[in-house]
């Protein structure tokens, strides 16, 4: 009902660059994305020990923002499933990492592959893992608003809708006794 004091004590902190990505906590680790601007424009996925704040791993990839309102960093949170970490960057870089070690298992430049019609704040929805698939909302050409990839191999399994991307993450609900994406 109330805290013992006016503020919660800080357990640890770590300096990161700009970004809008919320932290994801899983298996004793904290994952977050940011955007260091030097020495080159890049996006980065970081993993910290949840108890100590010690950096476990970090992976960076070049990422120049083009026509992005508020270009201060990635928006989507990292999704964790079966010891894999899935990140989706502002310009459509989708990566699958070993969640514990940070090794890249597979990656895709969805903007190049699907010719994304980027909204003003670009890609913001976090990947959804459902029934062996990684599902992303990207707003690509040729009915690729929503695209599903095999979560292990990264191979496209299906795509749907000719709509532009929105800023929400895909979700699955039950409606009339059926799963609906």
N, C-alpha and C positions, 0 to 999 in steps of 0.2 A: 504493500500500500504506500510505502514511502521509503526513500533511500536513507541510509545512515547519516549522510552529509549532503551538502548542496551540490557536490559534483562527484562523479564516479572516478575513482583513481585510475590513472593511465598505467596499464601493464607494460606496454611497449609501444614504440612508434618507429616508423621507417620512412625515410624521405623517398618520394617517388615524383615523377613528373606530372604534368597536367593530364586530366581525363575525367570522364563522367561515369566510368565503369564502377558499379558497386562491387564490393568484395564478395567472394564466394568462399565459404568455409566448408571443408570436407576432409575427413580422415586426418585431422590434426594439422591441416595446412590451410593457408589463406591465399587465394588467387585474386589478382587484380590486373587490369590493363592500364597503360599510360602512353604518353606520347613525348618522348624526348626529342628536342629539336636540333640538338648538336651531337655529333659532328654532322649528321644528315637527318632529314626528316624521317622519322620512323615511328612504328608502333611497337609496343613491348608487352609481353605477358610475364608477370612476376609471380613467384611462389614463395611464401614465407612460412616458417614454423609458427603455428597458431599460439603456442605457449611463450616462445621467446622472442619472436619477431625476426629471428635470423633468416636471411635470404637463403633459400634452398636452391633455387634456380631462376634463371631469367633468359628469355628468348626474345630477340629483336629482329624486325624485318623492315626494310625500306618501305616507306609509305608517304608519298606526296599527296597532300589533300588538294583537291581541285573542286572549286565551286561548293565549298562546305561552309554553311553559316556556323559561327562559333567554332572555329577549327582548333579547339583546345584539347582534343583527344578522343579516344574511343568511348562509345556510349554503352555497349553491351557488356554484360557480366559473363564471366567464364562459366561454362557448364561442365560438371563433373559426372562421369558415369563409367563404371567398370574400370577404374584406374586409368581413364583417359580424360584429358582436359580439352574442351572444344572452345575456341575463341573465334569471334566474328568481328573484324575490325570495321572502322568507319567507311572505308572505301571498298569493302567486300572481300577482304582476305580472310578465308576460313582455314583454320589450322587445327590439327588434332595432335596432341602431345601425350607422351607418357606422363601421367599426372605426378608421379613421384620423382622422376628424373629430369623431365623437361625435354627429352628427345622428341624431335618432330617425327611423327609417324606418317602423316600425309598432310598436304596443303593444297589449296586452290585459290586462284585469283578470280573470284566470281564476277568482278566487274569486267574483266577481259573476256571471260568465257560466256557471260550471259548479257553483256551490254546493259548493265543496270541503269534504269532511269532514276538517278539519285534524287531523293527529296532534299529540301534545303539543309536539313541537319544530317543528311546521309543515312547510313545504316545504323540502326539503334537497337533492334530486337536481338535478344540472346538466343542462341541455338537451343532447340528442344530435342531431347533424345527420347524416342518412343519406338518400342518394338524393333530394335536393331537399326533404327534410322536416326540420322541427324537431320532435323528439319529446320530450314531457315526461310525467313521472309525477306526477299531481296528485290522484287520488282523488276526482273529481267525481261528481255524481249522473248518472243516466241513462247508465250504462255508459261513464263518462269517467274511468276510472282512468288510462289511458294515452291521450294525445291527440296527434295529428300535425297540424302546420300546414305550409302551403307556406312554405318558408324565405324567399321573396322578398316575398310579399304578406301573409302572416300568416293566410290563409284556412284554416279547418279542412278537412282532407282526410279524416280518419277518427278514430274513437274506439273503445276496446275495454275490456272488463272492468268489473265492478261493484265491484271491490275498493277498499279504502281505500289511500291513498298510503303508501308505505314511505319510508325515508330514503336509499335507494340511487338512483343514477343509472341510467337505462336503458342497456343495452349491446346490441350485435349480435355474435353468435357464429356459427360454422359448425357445424352438427350434421347428421350423416348426409347431407352434401353440400348442405345447404340453409342459407340465412341464417335465423337465428332471433333475434327481438327478445326 
